[in-house]
């Protein structure tokens, strides 16, 4: 009897879990459908307004004009997307790795935090478009200034979130680790690291989109290839369909980066992020 009841309970639990997963899947599909419907409505209204008022294509192109430009210039867009993706990816890695290392030093050394946290805030307050020319003069016209600009724009969000995450630990758990004679390295590996992961991924999802912007800004200052360069070139010759197409490519790059970080987060974090470590 006990075995039968246990089997029924297990089956019921499995069915409930399956139903919850199906409900979540259905909710996700519904969200995608609604988003696609909303985008379609916006595009139809945009198309109708442009055609109804005979807006010149060099001012505002119709969505169909942009689609044609996306197809006709697909090779050009792909070729210019490669250097921008490279710059953004390198800047993302450099900025976030450095931010996490600095956050660790802040958590374990109060003097270092008091000395350099205000400096980090000061750098953040300077518009990135104002820093870009200085970096171009210092580093030249190669890939280095673009990567550094992308790294700078990623650095501060990750630094703030990582510091907060490393400190978002239950004090009783830290005390327990001390009672067990755990070293600082063991406390970091077993407790602080896992407490900081949800905060770090929240920052990474922001910075992965911002690093694309940083790379594009760097290309505006000086480049002969890349999405930023193509945006300026299209603007100067009033090729607005290609300009809009280039903007769409930049947006797709940021979306792809966000999706990749979200996928990695789902594979790394297997617990409730709201849990108090």
SEFI-613642 format. One record per residue (C-alpha): chain; x, y, z. Coordinates in nm, 3 decimals. Layout:
REM residues N
atom chain:A&xx:X&yy:Y&zz:Z
...
//
This chain:
REM residues 277
atom chain:A&xx:0.000&yy:0.000&zz:0.000
atom chain:A&xx:0.279&yy:0.234&zz:0.092
atom chain:A&xx:0.462&yy:0.162&zz:-0.233
atom chain:A&xx:0.143&yy:0.228&zz:-0.433
atom chain:A&xx:0.080&yy:0.558&zz:-0.258
atom chain:A&xx:0.440&yy:0.663&zz:-0.310
atom chain:A&xx:0.416&yy:0.579&zz:-0.678
atom chain:A&xx:0.098&yy:0.777&zz:-0.714
atom chain:A&xx:0.257&yy:1.071&zz:-0.532
atom chain:A&xx:0.565&yy:1.060&zz:-0.751
atom chain:A&xx:0.351&yy:1.038&zz:-1.062
atom chain:A&xx:0.139&yy:1.327&zz:-0.945
atom chain:A&xx:0.448&yy:1.536&zz:-0.874
atom chain:A&xx:0.592&yy:1.455&zz:-1.215
atom chain:A&xx:0.266&yy:1.550&zz:-1.383
atom chain:A&xx:0.253&yy:1.877&zz:-1.190
atom chain:A&xx:0.611&yy:1.959&zz:-1.291
atom chain:A&xx:0.535&yy:1.878&zz:-1.653
atom chain:A&xx:0.228&yy:2.097&zz:-1.641
atom chain:A&xx:0.431&yy:2.385&zz:-1.495
atom chain:A&xx:0.694&yy:2.353&zz:-1.766
atom chain:A&xx:0.426&yy:2.345&zz:-2.035
atom chain:A&xx:0.263&yy:2.655&zz:-1.885
atom chain:A&xx:0.600&yy:2.835&zz:-1.883
atom chain:A&xx:0.664&yy:2.729&zz:-2.244
atom chain:A&xx:0.319&yy:2.845&zz:-2.349
atom chain:A&xx:0.374&yy:3.176&zz:-2.171
atom chain:A&xx:0.705&yy:3.223&zz:-2.351
atom chain:A&xx:0.547&yy:3.149&zz:-2.689
atom chain:A&xx:0.264&yy:3.390&zz:-2.615
atom chain:A&xx:0.517&yy:3.658&zz:-2.524
atom chain:A&xx:0.704&yy:3.609&zz:-2.850
atom chain:A&xx:0.381&yy:3.617&zz:-3.053
atom chain:A&xx:0.265&yy:3.937&zz:-2.882
atom chain:A&xx:0.606&yy:4.101&zz:-2.935
atom chain:A&xx:0.602&yy:4.003&zz:-3.304
atom chain:A&xx:0.247&yy:4.134&zz:-3.340
atom chain:A&xx:0.340&yy:4.465&zz:-3.178
atom chain:A&xx:0.642&yy:4.502&zz:-3.406
atom chain:A&xx:0.431&yy:4.420&zz:-3.711
atom chain:A&xx:0.178&yy:4.689&zz:-3.616
atom chain:A&xx:0.454&yy:4.948&zz:-3.578
atom chain:A&xx:0.604&yy:4.857&zz:-3.915
atom chain:A&xx:0.265&yy:4.870&zz:-4.089
atom chain:A&xx:0.189&yy:5.212&zz:-3.943
atom chain:A&xx:0.536&yy:5.333&zz:-4.040
atom chain:A&xx:0.491&yy:5.203&zz:-4.395
atom chain:A&xx:0.147&yy:5.360&zz:-4.426
atom chain:A&xx:0.260&yy:5.702&zz:-4.303
atom chain:A&xx:0.563&yy:5.714&zz:-4.533
atom chain:A&xx:0.357&yy:5.615&zz:-4.836
atom chain:A&xx:0.055&yy:5.830&zz:-4.751
atom chain:A&xx:0.257&yy:6.149&zz:-4.710
atom chain:A&xx:0.511&yy:6.067&zz:-4.983
atom chain:A&xx:0.803&yy:6.115&zz:-4.748
atom chain:A&xx:1.130&yy:6.127&zz:-4.945
atom chain:A&xx:1.340&yy:5.815&zz:-4.899
atom chain:A&xx:1.647&yy:6.021&zz:-4.805
atom chain:A&xx:1.455&yy:6.155&zz:-4.503
atom chain:A&xx:1.271&yy:5.848&zz:-4.374
atom chain:A&xx:1.273&yy:5.523&zz:-4.570
atom chain:A&xx:0.981&yy:5.284&zz:-4.560
atom chain:A&xx:1.033&yy:4.945&zz:-4.392
atom chain:A&xx:1.026&yy:4.783&zz:-4.737
atom chain:A&xx:1.313&yy:5.010&zz:-4.847
atom chain:A&xx:1.512&yy:4.904&zz:-4.542
atom chain:A&xx:1.445&yy:4.536&zz:-4.616
atom chain:A&xx:1.567&yy:4.584&zz:-4.972
atom chain:A&xx:1.883&yy:4.754&zz:-4.840
atom chain:A&xx:1.938&yy:4.469&zz:-4.595
atom chain:A&xx:1.925&yy:4.221&zz:-4.882
atom chain:A&xx:2.124&yy:4.420&zz:-5.139
atom chain:A&xx:2.396&yy:4.520&zz:-4.892
atom chain:A&xx:2.406&yy:4.192&zz:-4.699
atom chain:A&xx:2.767&yy:4.117&zz:-4.793
atom chain:A&xx:2.882&yy:4.470&zz:-4.709
atom chain:A&xx:2.696&yy:4.460&zz:-4.377
atom chain:A&xx:2.841&yy:4.120&zz:-4.287
atom chain:A&xx:3.195&yy:4.229&zz:-4.373
atom chain:A&xx:3.168&yy:4.539&zz:-4.155
atom chain:A&xx:3.000&yy:4.351&zz:-3.871
atom chain:A&xx:3.304&yy:4.125&zz:-3.821
atom chain:A&xx:3.546&yy:4.394&zz:-3.692
atom chain:A&xx:3.278&yy:4.549&zz:-3.472
atom chain:A&xx:3.194&yy:4.210&zz:-3.318
atom chain:A&xx:3.565&yy:4.148&zz:-3.259
atom chain:A&xx:3.615&yy:4.485&zz:-3.090
atom chain:A&xx:3.302&yy:4.448&zz:-2.879
atom chain:A&xx:3.390&yy:4.093&zz:-2.770
atom chain:A&xx:3.746&yy:4.183&zz:-2.673
atom chain:A&xx:3.626&yy:4.493&zz:-2.490
atom chain:A&xx:3.360&yy:4.288&zz:-2.311
atom chain:A&xx:3.617&yy:4.036&zz:-2.189
atom chain:A&xx:3.875&yy:4.296&zz:-2.093
atom chain:A&xx:3.635&yy:4.530&zz:-1.915
atom chain:A&xx:3.451&yy:4.263&zz:-1.721
atom chain:A&xx:3.756&yy:4.063&zz:-1.615
atom chain:A&xx:3.926&yy:4.378&zz:-1.490
atom chain:A&xx:3.605&yy:4.492&zz:-1.315
atom chain:A&xx:3.573&yy:4.160&zz:-1.128
atom chain:A&xx:3.938&yy:4.168&zz:-1.021
atom chain:A&xx:3.899&yy:4.525&zz:-0.895
atom chain:A&xx:3.578&yy:4.429&zz:-0.713
atom chain:A&xx:3.760&yy:4.146&zz:-0.534
atom chain:A&xx:4.033&yy:4.388&zz:-0.424
atom chain:A&xx:3.767&yy:4.629&zz:-0.297
atom chain:A&xx:3.594&yy:4.359&zz:-0.094
atom chain:A&xx:3.912&yy:4.236&zz:0.071
atom chain:A&xx:4.089&yy:4.569&zz:0.116
atom chain:A&xx:3.891&yy:4.866&zz:0.245
atom chain:A&xx:4.180&yy:5.107&zz:0.187
atom chain:A&xx:4.198&yy:5.017&zz:-0.181
atom chain:A&xx:3.822&yy:5.071&zz:-0.212
atom chain:A&xx:3.839&yy:5.411&zz:-0.040
atom chain:A&xx:4.123&yy:5.516&zz:-0.269
atom chain:A&xx:4.000&yy:5.399&zz:-0.608
atom chain:A&xx:3.619&yy:5.368&zz:-0.594
atom chain:A&xx:3.581&yy:5.748&zz:-0.629
atom chain:A&xx:3.820&yy:5.734&zz:-0.925
atom chain:A&xx:3.601&yy:5.471&zz:-1.092
atom chain:A&xx:3.294&yy:5.687&zz:-1.035
atom chain:A&xx:3.476&yy:5.991&zz:-1.178
atom chain:A&xx:3.568&yy:5.799&zz:-1.493
atom chain:A&xx:3.207&yy:5.686&zz:-1.529
atom chain:A&xx:3.081&yy:6.045&zz:-1.518
atom chain:A&xx:3.293&yy:6.141&zz:-1.823
atom chain:A&xx:3.094&yy:6.088&zz:-2.145
atom chain:A&xx:3.248&yy:5.809&zz:-2.348
atom chain:A&xx:3.229&yy:6.023&zz:-2.662
atom chain:A&xx:3.464&yy:6.268&zz:-2.487
atom chain:A&xx:3.715&yy:5.998&zz:-2.390
atom chain:A&xx:3.726&yy:5.842&zz:-2.737
atom chain:A&xx:3.932&yy:6.116&zz:-2.909
atom chain:A&xx:4.188&yy:6.108&zz:-2.627
atom chain:A&xx:4.229&yy:5.732&zz:-2.663
atom chain:A&xx:4.262&yy:5.768&zz:-3.040
atom chain:A&xx:4.546&yy:6.017&zz:-2.997
atom chain:A&xx:4.717&yy:5.793&zz:-2.742
atom chain:A&xx:4.670&yy:5.455&zz:-2.910
atom chain:A&xx:4.644&yy:5.539&zz:-3.279
atom chain:A&xx:4.390&yy:5.434&zz:-3.538
atom chain:A&xx:4.401&yy:5.056&zz:-3.489
atom chain:A&xx:4.180&yy:4.819&zz:-3.296
atom chain:A&xx:4.324&yy:4.915&zz:-2.954
atom chain:A&xx:4.121&yy:5.233&zz:-2.887
atom chain:A&xx:3.796&yy:5.067&zz:-2.995
atom chain:A&xx:3.856&yy:4.772&zz:-2.762
atom chain:A&xx:3.947&yy:5.002&zz:-2.474
atom chain:A&xx:3.638&yy:5.219&zz:-2.526
atom chain:A&xx:3.419&yy:4.906&zz:-2.525
atom chain:A&xx:3.598&yy:4.787&zz:-2.210
atom chain:A&xx:3.548&yy:5.120&zz:-2.033
atom chain:A&xx:3.177&yy:5.123&zz:-2.107
atom chain:A&xx:3.146&yy:4.769&zz:-1.963
atom chain:A&xx:3.364&yy:4.827&zz:-1.659
atom chain:A&xx:3.150&yy:5.029&zz:-1.419
atom chain:A&xx:2.821&yy:4.829&zz:-1.423
atom chain:A&xx:3.008&yy:4.506&zz:-1.358
atom chain:A&xx:3.223&yy:4.664&zz:-1.087
atom chain:A&xx:2.923&yy:4.794&zz:-0.892
atom chain:A&xx:2.726&yy:4.471&zz:-0.919
atom chain:A&xx:3.025&yy:4.249&zz:-0.842
atom chain:A&xx:3.111&yy:4.444&zz:-0.526
atom chain:A&xx:2.750&yy:4.421&zz:-0.412
atom chain:A&xx:2.735&yy:4.051&zz:-0.497
atom chain:A&xx:3.056&yy:3.958&zz:-0.314
atom chain:A&xx:2.913&yy:4.126&zz:-0.005
atom chain:A&xx:2.561&yy:3.981&zz:-0.039
atom chain:A&xx:2.645&yy:3.691&zz:0.189
atom chain:A&xx:2.465&yy:3.579&zz:0.502
atom chain:A&xx:2.693&yy:3.686&zz:0.793
atom chain:A&xx:2.604&yy:3.366&zz:0.976
atom chain:A&xx:2.740&yy:3.164&zz:0.684
atom chain:A&xx:3.065&yy:3.360&zz:0.694
atom chain:A&xx:3.083&yy:3.297&zz:1.069
atom chain:A&xx:3.029&yy:2.927&zz:1.010
atom chain:A&xx:3.316&yy:2.920&zz:0.760
atom chain:A&xx:3.537&yy:3.088&zz:1.018
atom chain:A&xx:3.436&yy:2.832&zz:1.281
atom chain:A&xx:3.539&yy:2.562&zz:1.034
atom chain:A&xx:3.878&yy:2.737&zz:1.000
atom chain:A&xx:3.821&yy:2.814&zz:0.633
atom chain:A&xx:4.077&yy:3.039&zz:0.467
atom chain:A&xx:3.985&yy:3.357&zz:0.280
atom chain:A&xx:4.036&yy:3.171&zz:-0.046
atom chain:A&xx:3.799&yy:2.894&zz:0.062
atom chain:A&xx:3.538&yy:3.147&zz:0.179
atom chain:A&xx:3.563&yy:3.318&zz:-0.157
atom chain:A&xx:3.539&yy:2.997&zz:-0.359
atom chain:A&xx:3.263&yy:2.833&zz:-0.155
atom chain:A&xx:3.051&yy:3.131&zz:-0.052
atom chain:A&xx:3.125&yy:3.474&zz:-0.200
atom chain:A&xx:3.172&yy:3.349&zz:-0.556
atom chain:A&xx:2.830&yy:3.185&zz:-0.571
atom chain:A&xx:2.663&yy:3.478&zz:-0.395
atom chain:A&xx:2.803&yy:3.717&zz:-0.657
atom chain:A&xx:2.705&yy:3.516&zz:-0.966
atom chain:A&xx:2.345&yy:3.646&zz:-0.998
atom chain:A&xx:2.467&yy:4.004&zz:-0.956
atom chain:A&xx:2.750&yy:3.952&zz:-1.204
atom chain:A&xx:2.523&yy:3.805&zz:-1.471
atom chain:A&xx:2.279&yy:4.094&zz:-1.425
atom chain:A&xx:2.567&yy:4.330&zz:-1.501
atom chain:A&xx:2.695&yy:4.118&zz:-1.789
atom chain:A&xx:2.356&yy:4.133&zz:-1.960
atom chain:A&xx:2.377&yy:4.512&zz:-1.948
atom chain:A&xx:2.742&yy:4.542&zz:-2.049
atom chain:A&xx:2.715&yy:4.296&zz:-2.340
atom chain:A&xx:2.481&yy:4.538&zz:-2.514
atom chain:A&xx:2.681&yy:4.846&zz:-2.413
atom chain:A&xx:3.008&yy:4.706&zz:-2.547
atom chain:A&xx:2.859&yy:4.711&zz:-2.897
atom chain:A&xx:2.784&yy:5.079&zz:-2.848
atom chain:A&xx:3.140&yy:5.135&zz:-2.725
atom chain:A&xx:3.288&yy:4.968&zz:-3.032
atom chain:A&xx:3.067&yy:5.175&zz:-3.263
atom chain:A&xx:3.163&yy:5.499&zz:-3.086
atom chain:A&xx:3.528&yy:5.405&zz:-3.124
atom chain:A&xx:3.477&yy:5.353&zz:-3.497
atom chain:A&xx:3.314&yy:5.694&zz:-3.525
atom chain:A&xx:3.635&yy:5.858&zz:-3.406
atom chain:A&xx:3.856&yy:5.688&zz:-3.659
atom chain:A&xx:3.811&yy:5.375&zz:-3.868
atom chain:A&xx:3.784&yy:5.263&zz:-4.228
atom chain:A&xx:3.574&yy:4.957&zz:-4.153
atom chain:A&xx:3.309&yy:4.844&zz:-3.907
atom chain:A&xx:2.945&yy:4.915&zz:-3.833
atom chain:A&xx:3.024&yy:5.258&zz:-3.688
atom chain:A&xx:3.217&yy:5.354&zz:-3.999
atom chain:A&xx:2.933&yy:5.229&zz:-4.221
atom chain:A&xx:2.680&yy:5.435&zz:-4.021
atom chain:A&xx:2.881&yy:5.754&zz:-4.079
atom chain:A&xx:2.938&yy:5.676&zz:-4.446
atom chain:A&xx:2.568&yy:5.610&zz:-4.504
atom chain:A&xx:2.476&yy:5.932&zz:-4.327
atom chain:A&xx:2.717&yy:6.144&zz:-4.530
atom chain:A&xx:2.581&yy:6.019&zz:-4.863
atom chain:A&xx:2.216&yy:6.033&zz:-4.741
atom chain:A&xx:2.171&yy:5.660&zz:-4.800
atom chain:A&xx:1.908&yy:5.630&zz:-4.527
atom chain:A&xx:1.786&yy:5.279&zz:-4.621
atom chain:A&xx:2.138&yy:5.147&zz:-4.569
atom chain:A&xx:2.171&yy:5.362&zz:-4.256
atom chain:A&xx:1.862&yy:5.200&zz:-4.106
atom chain:A&xx:1.982&yy:4.858&zz:-4.218
atom chain:A&xx:2.314&yy:4.917&zz:-4.044
atom chain:A&xx:2.137&yy:5.021&zz:-3.725
atom chain:A&xx:1.931&yy:4.700&zz:-3.740
atom chain:A&xx:2.251&yy:4.495&zz:-3.772
atom chain:A&xx:2.398&yy:4.671&zz:-3.468
atom chain:A&xx:2.080&yy:4.600&zz:-3.274
atom chain:A&xx:2.088&yy:4.233&zz:-3.375
atom chain:A&xx:2.447&yy:4.207&zz:-3.255
atom chain:A&xx:2.347&yy:4.342&zz:-2.912
atom chain:A&xx:2.045&yy:4.110&zz:-2.895
atom chain:A&xx:2.261&yy:3.810&zz:-2.985
atom chain:A&xx:2.508&yy:3.900&zz:-2.710
atom chain:A&xx:2.228&yy:3.939&zz:-2.457
atom chain:A&xx:2.081&yy:3.602&zz:-2.557
atom chain:A&xx:2.422&yy:3.433&zz:-2.527
atom chain:A&xx:2.484&yy:3.570&zz:-2.177
atom chain:A&xx:2.131&yy:3.469&zz:-2.073
atom chain:A&xx:2.191&yy:3.116&zz:-2.203
atom chain:A&xx:2.519&yy:3.088&zz:-2.012
atom chain:A&xx:2.346&yy:3.217&zz:-1.698
atom chain:A&xx:2.078&yy:2.946&zz:-1.727
atom chain:A&xx:2.352&yy:2.682&zz:-1.746
atom chain:A&xx:2.561&yy:2.820&zz:-1.459
atom chain:A&xx:2.300&yy:2.923&zz:-1.201
atom chain:A&xx:2.091&yy:2.626&zz:-1.089
atom chain:A&xx:1.950&yy:2.779&zz:-0.774
atom chain:A&xx:1.702&yy:3.052&zz:-0.685
atom chain:A&xx:1.890&yy:3.383&zz:-0.738
atom chain:A&xx:1.683&yy:3.533&zz:-0.457
atom chain:A&xx:1.823&yy:3.283&zz:-0.207
atom chain:A&xx:2.021&yy:3.444&zz:0.072
atom chain:A&xx:2.368&yy:3.290&zz:0.082
//
